[in-house]
Amino acid sequence: MKPINRDRRELFERALLGAAGLALLPQDLPAAQGDRSADAAVLRSDEPAHAQGPPTQNERRPHYELFEFAWQDSARKRAVPARFYRPLARDRADGAARPLVLFSHGLGGSRSGYRYLSDYLATEGIACLHPQHIGSDRSIWSAGSPFTVGSRLLAASQDAEAIARVQDLRFCLDQLFASEFADQIDRQRIVVAGHSYGANSALLMGGARVVRNGIGVDLRDARPKAVIAMSAPPFYGEASWTSILSSMKLPSLHITCSEDVIRIPGLLSGADDRVAIFEATAGLPKCLTMFEGGSHSVFTDREASGGFETNRRIKRASCLLIAAFLRLTFDQDPAGMRRWQSQHDDMLRQFIWS
């Protein structure tokens, strides 16, 4: 068994910042092809998740297995490491295929981030797949001088990497469905999700469409049936968000907080941008949740961001909200959303559901 790295400094570097905006240029998008004999390491599932994690972690042990893959996309000559949370069957009769959340990390993140969320979802029977986007991952914090971090952040948010991130997501689905786990996933219950830069990637995979030099860049993939966008930043170089997001017709959940502010070189973006992105999105049902307080990094594995107690409560509420949204989307069950709203009303600056 390979233990999960708990080094605090690595966690800090990984989760310092969620994302930049997005710039895209038209270019050829090769079909994803990979080495399907990629190495997989099995990790322990009985290790507790991050201390500020899901609401039930002190009440029961996680009920899943972790696998890490060293996938290689040979067509793009790009490594795509990934972590897979596989829920375990509750009993011998529990052989049902599982829903899947495909999660894209923010700028400077990695496949091991957002563990609090995937720990909760996998324990609830929802599989989670986290690719690591080489080029906009945690290596930007350590790839050179700390005085040039700003330039590395900007380089990581440019067109080629923005496209490559969505291709990473598509490639990971291809790999998973060519693996021994293929029959364990319900292909009609796939959600693409992401935080910050990863939220942009998720929206693009879900159908958001930008135009560069008069040419539309369409990265839509038909496999995801819903989108979860946590702290989505604006799209670089775009004047009309409606023109970008009116083509995103999937159900969507947008999560932010009142102090959700992105500050990186070339981008200052507040919670009002998250609201505008929600309003421009066409698909139904859609929900906007804005928590009171918090921070942009509160949705990462950082414990102190936004204040310890607020951080813990927002993480807990977000786990429950996402589970309720999945029931609404896939089971047409609105009761969970109504119940969630009534139970968390004291935490909310804004809640819109249509």
C-alpha positions in Angstrom: 0.0 0.0 0.0 1.3 3.4 -0.9 0.5 6.0 1.9 -1.0 9.3 1.0 1.5 12.2 1.4 0.4 14.4 4.3 3.2 16.9 4.1 1.8 20.2 5.2 4.0 22.3 3.0 3.0 20.4 -0.1 -0.7 20.9 0.8 -0.1 24.7 1.3 1.6 25.0 -2.1 -1.1 22.9 -3.7 -4.0 24.9 -2.4 -2.6 28.5 -2.2 -4.8 29.7 -5.1 -7.6 28.2 -7.1 -7.4 29.7 -10.5 -6.9 32.3 -13.2 -9.3 33.2 -16.0 -9.2 31.6 -19.4 -7.9 32.5 -22.9 -8.4 30.2 -25.8 -7.0 30.1 -29.3 -8.3 27.9 -32.2 -6.1 24.9 -32.8 -6.4 21.2 -33.8 -7.7 19.0 -31.0 -6.3 15.5 -31.5 -8.3 12.5 -30.4 -7.3 11.3 -26.9 -5.3 8.1 -27.1 -3.3 6.7 -24.2 -1.2 3.9 -22.9 -3.9 1.8 -21.3 -1.3 -0.3 -19.4 -0.5 2.7 -17.2 0.7 2.1 -13.7 -2.0 2.1 -11.0 -1.1 2.3 -7.3 -3.7 1.3 -4.7 -3.9 3.7 -1.7 -5.5 3.2 1.7 -9.1 4.2 2.1 -9.2 3.9 5.9 -7.0 7.0 6.4 -9.1 9.9 7.7 -9.7 12.7 5.3 -8.6 16.3 6.0 -9.6 17.4 9.4 -12.0 20.1 8.1 -13.7 17.7 5.8 -17.1 16.1 5.3 -19.8 16.0 7.9 -19.8 12.3 8.6 -16.1 11.5 8.8 -16.1 11.2 12.6 -19.2 9.0 12.5 -18.0 6.3 10.1 -15.0 5.2 8.2 -14.6 6.0 4.5 -16.0 3.2 2.4 -14.0 3.3 -0.8 -10.7 2.5 -2.4 -8.2 4.9 -3.8 -6.3 4.3 -7.0 -3.6 6.5 -8.6 -2.8 6.2 -12.3 0.2 7.4 -14.2 -1.6 7.8 -17.5 0.1 9.0 -20.7 -1.8 10.6 -23.6 0.4 9.4 -26.4 -1.4 11.6 -29.0 -0.6 14.8 -27.2 2.7 13.5 -25.6 1.2 14.7 -22.3 1.2 13.0 -18.9 -2.1 12.9 -17.1 -1.8 11.6 -13.6 -5.1 10.8 -11.9 -6.6 9.7 -8.7 -9.8 7.5 -8.6 -12.1 7.1 -5.6 -14.0 3.8 -6.1 -16.9 3.3 -3.7 -17.1 -0.2 -2.2 -20.2 -2.3 -2.3 -22.2 -2.1 0.9 -23.1 -5.8 0.7 -23.2 -8.6 -1.8 -26.4 -7.4 -3.3 -25.0 -3.9 -4.0 -23.7 -4.3 -7.5 -25.1 -1.1 -9.0 -23.1 1.1 -11.3 -22.0 4.3 -9.6 -22.4 7.9 -10.5 -19.1 9.7 -11.3 -17.9 13.1 -10.5 -15.0 14.1 -12.8 -13.1 16.9 -11.0 -10.7 19.6 -12.4 -8.4 21.3 -9.8 -7.6 24.9 -9.7 -4.4 26.6 -10.7 -1.5 25.2 -8.7 -3.5 22.1 -7.6 -3.1 18.4 -8.0 -5.0 15.1 -8.2 -4.8 14.7 -4.4 -6.6 18.0 -3.7 -10.3 18.5 -2.6 -10.0 15.3 -0.6 -12.7 16.4 1.9 -15.3 16.5 -1.0 -14.3 13.2 -2.7 -14.1 11.4 0.7 -17.7 12.4 1.4 -19.0 11.6 -2.1 -17.2 8.3 -2.4 -18.5 7.3 1.1 -22.0 8.1 -0.2 -21.5 5.8 -3.2 -20.4 8.4 -5.8 -17.1 7.6 -7.6 -14.7 10.5 -8.2 -11.9 10.9 -10.7 -9.3 13.7 -10.3 -6.8 14.3 -13.1 -3.7 16.4 -12.5 -3.2 19.1 -15.2 0.5 19.2 -15.9 1.4 22.8 -16.8 -1.1 24.4 -14.4 -0.6 22.1 -11.4 1.4 22.5 -8.2 4.7 22.5 -10.1 4.2 26.2 -10.8 5.0 26.9 -7.1 8.4 25.1 -7.3 9.4 25.1 -11.0 11.7 28.2 -10.6 12.4 31.3 -8.5 9.7 32.4 -6.2 10.1 35.9 -7.7 8.8 34.6 -11.0 5.7 32.8 -9.7 3.5 35.6 -11.2 4.8 34.9 -14.7 4.3 31.2 -14.3 0.7 31.8 -13.2 0.0 33.8 -16.3 1.7 31.3 -18.6 -0.4 28.5 -17.0 -3.7 30.3 -17.8 -3.0 30.8 -21.5 -4.8 29.3 -24.5 -2.8 26.1 -25.0 -3.1 25.0 -21.4 -6.8 26.0 -21.1 -7.5 23.6 -24.1 -5.2 20.9 -22.7 -7.0 20.9 -19.4 -10.3 20.0 -21.1 -8.5 17.4 -23.2 -7.2 16.0 -20.0 -10.7 15.5 -18.7 -11.9 13.8 -21.9 -8.8 11.6 -21.9 -9.4 10.5 -18.3 -13.0 9.4 -19.2 -11.6 7.5 -22.2 -9.1 5.8 -19.9 -11.5 5.0 -17.2 -14.0 3.4 -19.6 -11.2 1.3 -21.1 -10.2 0.0 -17.7 -11.4 -2.7 -15.3 -13.6 -0.1 -13.7 -15.7 0.6 -16.8 -18.7 -1.5 -15.8 -18.8 0.1 -12.3 -19.7 3.5 -13.6 -23.2 4.6 -14.7 -22.5 6.5 -17.9 -25.8 8.3 -17.7 -24.8 9.8 -14.3 -21.6 11.6 -15.0 -20.9 15.1 -13.7 -18.0 17.3 -14.5 -17.0 19.6 -11.7 -14.1 22.0 -10.9 -12.9 24.7 -8.7 -11.8 28.1 -10.1 -9.7 27.5 -13.2 -11.1 24.0 -13.0 -14.6 25.4 -13.0 -13.9 27.0 -16.3 -12.6 23.7 -17.6 -15.8 22.0 -16.4 -18.0 24.7 -18.1 -16.1 24.3 -21.4 -16.5 20.5 -21.3 -20.2 21.1 -20.6 -20.7 23.2 -23.6 -19.5 26.8 -23.0 -18.1 28.1 -26.2 -15.6 30.9 -26.8 -14.6 32.6 -30.1 -11.1 33.6 -31.1 -10.3 35.3 -34.4 -13.9 34.7 -35.5 -13.6 31.0 -35.0 -15.6 29.2 -32.3 -13.7 26.8 -30.0 -16.1 24.0 -29.0 -14.7 21.6 -26.4 -18.1 20.1 -25.5 -18.2 16.4 -24.5 -21.5 14.6 -24.6 -20.7 12.3 -21.6 -21.2 14.7 -18.7 -24.9 15.3 -17.9 -24.4 18.2 -15.4 -21.8 20.7 -14.3 -20.7 21.9 -10.9 -18.7 25.2 -10.9 -17.1 26.2 -7.7 -15.8 29.8 -7.7 -15.7 30.1 -11.5 -13.6 33.1 -12.7 -14.4 35.1 -15.8 -13.2 34.0 -19.2 -10.3 36.1 -20.5 -10.8 38.2 -23.5 -14.6 37.8 -23.7 -17.0 40.8 -23.5 -20.3 38.9 -23.5 -20.6 36.0 -21.0 -24.0 35.2 -22.4 -22.5 34.4 -25.8 -20.1 32.0 -24.1 -22.5 30.3 -21.7 -25.8 30.3 -23.6 -24.5 27.1 -25.3 -23.9 25.4 -21.9 -27.3 23.8 -21.6 -26.6 21.2 -18.9 -28.0 21.4 -15.4 -25.5 23.3 -13.3 -24.7 24.1 -9.7 -22.6 27.3 -9.0 -21.0 27.6 -5.5 -19.3 30.7 -4.2 -19.1 32.9 -1.1 -19.3 36.6 -0.4 -15.6 37.0 0.1 -14.6 34.9 -2.9 -12.0 37.1 -4.4 -9.3 36.0 -6.9 -6.2 38.1 -6.9 -3.4 37.2 -9.3 -1.4 39.2 -11.8 -3.7 40.5 -14.5 -6.9 39.4 -12.7 -9.0 40.7 -9.9 -12.4 38.9 -9.7 -15.0 39.0 -7.0 -18.1 37.1 -6.2 -20.2 39.3 -8.5 -18.4 37.5 -11.4 -19.7 34.1 -10.1 -23.2 35.5 -10.1 -22.8 36.8 -13.7 -21.6 33.4 -14.9 -24.6 31.7 -13.2 -27.0 34.2 -14.8 -25.5 33.6 -18.3 -25.7 29.8 -18.1 -28.6 28.5 -20.1 -29.2 25.0 -18.8 -31.9 24.0 -16.3 -32.2 23.3 -13.5 -29.5 25.6 -12.2 -28.6 26.8 -8.7 -26.5 29.6 -7.3 -25.3 29.3 -3.7 -23.4 32.1 -2.1 -22.2 31.5 1.4 -21.6 34.4 3.8 -17.9 35.2 4.4 -15.4 32.5 3.3 -12.7 33.1 0.7 -11.7 31.9 -2.7 -9.6 29.1 -1.2 -12.2 27.9 1.3 -13.2 25.2 -1.2 -9.7 23.7 -1.3 -8.3 21.6 1.5 -6.9 24.6 3.3 -8.2 24.8 6.9 -7.7 28.4 7.9 -8.9 30.2 4.8 -11.9 32.3 5.6 -11.6 31.4 9.3 -11.5 27.9 10.8 -15.1 27.6 11.9 -16.5 29.3 8.7 -14.2 27.1 6.6 -15.4 23.9 8.3 -19.1 24.9 8.0 -18.8 25.8 4.3 -17.0 22.6 3.5 -19.7 20.6 5.3 -22.6 22.4 3.7 -21.0 22.2 0.2 -20.7 18.4 0.5 -24.4 18.1 1.4 -25.4 20.6 -1.3 -23.6 18.7 -4.1 -25.2 15.4 -3.0 -28.6 17.1 -3.0 -28.0 18.6 -6.4 -27.1 15.2 -7.8 -30.3 13.8 -6.5 -32.2 16.6 -8.1 -30.5 16.2 -11.4 -30.5 12.4 -11.7 -33.5 11.4 -9.6 -35.7 14.4 -10.2 -35.9 14.7 -6.4 -36.2 18.4 -5.3 -36.9 17.6 -1.6 -33.2 17.4 -0.7 -32.5 20.9 -2.2 -35.4 22.4 -0.2 -34.3 20.7 2.9 -30.7 21.8 2.4 -31.8 25.4 2.0 -33.9 25.4 5.1 -31.1 23.8 7.2 -28.4 26.3 6.0 -30.3 29.5 5.6 -28.3 31.2 8.3 -25.1 30.7 6.2 -26.4 32.1 3.0 -25.9 35.5 1.4 -27.8 34.3 -1.7 -29.6 31.2 -2.9 -31.2 31.0 -6.3 -32.7 27.9 -7.7 -34.6 27.6 -11.0 
